[in-house]
Amino acid sequence: MTNEQTRPRGSRELWLEAAYDLLVSGGIEAVKVMPLAKRLNLTRTGFYWFFDDVAELHDAMIQRWEAKNTGNLIARCEMDADNICEALFNLTDCWFDPSLFDARLDLAIRNWARTNPELERRLNIADERRRQAVSELFSRFDYSAAQAEVRGMTVMYTQIGYISMQVQEDPQERLERVQHYIELFSGVRPAQRDVERFMARHMAEVIPKL
């Protein structure tokens, strides 16, 4: 038995995570079997235990992006809320919690879609699903159809702009600014209780570690 045959193969999840890292750091051109194998210190044959080819890996990456970023965004829009501001704070959790929504991955997917017509089609579908979910969030709180659509578009286009421009902000200032965005998007000043709940969910992320 050769040394290559006895070396660990890793796991499908391990290869997929490494592929995401390369996609985010170097674009889709960087996602190749040999760089992945070197990154993981595994043999390239280990890759083929989990994927038939790179095209299958690409599809798995796209499916995971759809499930995580689009799926979680829609789920946050559908959460129970007593008022429009609380509902928008629930959605805004996505922009502060990478486990809900990975902004760097979203940007990498958008860049990849520029050269991949099929991915561009799937990205357009994802964007429409997201926009519709946010618009329906407003509709639940009795905004007119026209208002719900425009406000939903405003929320989504603002966030896409943040992602595309790779905006860098002081974390504390960014967190404190959210309540003003919520008021702008909804036309309603958030109750202090809702502001405090949102701040409490994310404050630990911005407090310097002693």
Disulfide bonds with the S-S distance in Angstrom:
none
